[in-house]
Amino acid sequence: MSRAPNRNPAPGSRTSVTEREFTRSNRLSGRVVLITGASRGIGQAIAQACALEGACLALASRSRKLIHEAAAGIPGAFPFVADVTSAKSVGQLFKLVRARYGRLDVLVNNAGVFTYKPFSRTTLSDWETNICTNLTSLYLVTRAALPLLRRSGNAHIINILSVSSRKAFPNCSAYCASKFGALGLTRVLAEELRAHAIRVSAILPGSTSTRMSDEFDFAVDRRRLLQPSDVAAAVLSALLLPARAAIDEVLLTPSQGSLAEHASTRKSRR
Ligand SMILES: NC(=O)c1ccc[n+]([C@@H]2O[C@H](COP(=O)([O-])OP(=O)(O)OC[C@H]3O[C@@H](n4cnc5c(N)ncnc54)[C@H](OP(=O)(O)O)[C@@H]3O)[C@@H](O)[C@H]2O)c1
């Protein structure tokens, strides 16, 4: 697929969550939060927001260099190299998390990939990468986390899903299939884990300005998109509720309309 140059590329790999947007307080003090896919984008913004609330942060992604750089810039954060699609790597991650912290209170399943192609051009490799990274990883990471989460007494699983968990978009077959499946799994987990004092929330962002937005084959006006800090704010609002209250789903969309509407408007003007 030929790609139109993106005239508004994602601002550098550093995601900026500032104290202007988030008040520094310690409402997550003493809580251990593991975030997958935290080396950039939404995961990094969630880490920064949780750090301002005093959480201890375990940050994971595949790239050793990027996850070390991300953790170095976030107080209370420690980097772990892990591939969420590999049972072996996930097992190793939890061995290290257990050894370092001995507990886990919050799991944020955020790591994800996105393929933007017509179904007829979606290869088996594209399909498997989306399903393994966006869906099977939730099975692997959540199962590995459960023994620690059960011991927390007030645990929370946050799954970063997508508007594509609920709505079909052309050219997104593998991504939509993975995210629809992930929403189904999230809903089952919310029901099953209630009995173990584990809340499970789904955050469904619309188009957000990260490296993922580079996948589109049309120029994206990033000013119209959500920022990673907006998604982080939704995550914090779920995490900071009292234990008696649970948010099942948050659908968060750009106030000026979705990227799909934006793209079709642009095309119809040509
Ligand atoms: N951006 C959007 O418009 C948008 C909208 C709705 C939902 N979301 C969801 O938000 C989440 C984060 O996306 P983003 O926009 O922040 O994307 P991003 O900037 O591309 O970041 C993706 C993160 O996932 C990590 N990752 C990818 N594959 C991995 C694997 N196998 N094991 C471990 N880590 C892996 C990447 O690090 P490494 O490459 O180093 O592993 C990176 O840290 C995803 O679940 C995505 O589906 C994004």
The ligand as a Gaussian input file, in Angstrom:
#p B3LYP/6-31G(d) Opt

LIG

0 1
 N       -3.108000       5.207000      18.969000
 C       -4.407000       4.992000      18.786000
 O       -5.062000       5.639000      17.934000
 C       -5.129000       3.967000      19.619000
 C       -6.538000       4.015000      19.625000
 C       -7.227000       3.052000      20.377000
 C       -6.540000       2.101000      21.098000
 N       -5.172000       2.075000      21.092000
 C       -4.503000       1.024000      21.857000
 O       -3.622000       1.614000      22.793000
 C       -2.553000       0.702000      23.079000
 C       -1.226000       1.433000      22.963000
 O       -1.069000       1.902000      21.636000
 P       -0.217000       3.215000      21.231000
 O       -1.062000       4.016000      20.345000
 O        0.409000       3.799000      22.423000
 O        0.883000       2.492000      20.275000
 P        2.465000       2.637000      20.171000
 O        2.912000       4.029000      20.381000
 O        2.812000       1.933000      18.914000
 O        2.981000       1.765000      21.433000
 C        2.790000       0.369000      21.473000
 C        3.535000      -0.176000      22.668000
 O        3.318000      -1.600000      22.719000
 C        4.581000      -2.258000      22.814000
 N        4.485000      -3.589000      22.211000
 C        4.094000      -3.913000      20.957000
 N        4.163000      -5.260000      20.784000
 C        4.594000      -5.763000      21.958000
 C        4.884000      -7.084000      22.408000
 N        4.740000      -8.157000      21.607000
 N        5.322000      -7.259000      23.682000
 C        5.493000      -6.193000      24.500000
 N        5.226000      -4.914000      24.140000
 C        4.799000      -4.713000      22.879000
 C        5.565000      -1.311000      22.094000
 O        6.905000      -1.475000      22.540000
 P        7.968000      -2.463000      21.806000
 O        7.814000      -2.273000      20.342000
 O        9.295000      -2.052000      22.374000
 O        7.596000      -3.834000      22.275000
 C        5.038000       0.046000      22.589000
 O        5.535000       0.306000      23.890000
 C       -2.721000      -0.461000      22.073000
 O       -3.343000      -1.556000      22.705000
 C       -3.636000       0.135000      21.016000
 O       -4.371000      -0.864000      20.344000
 C       -4.446000       3.005000      20.372000

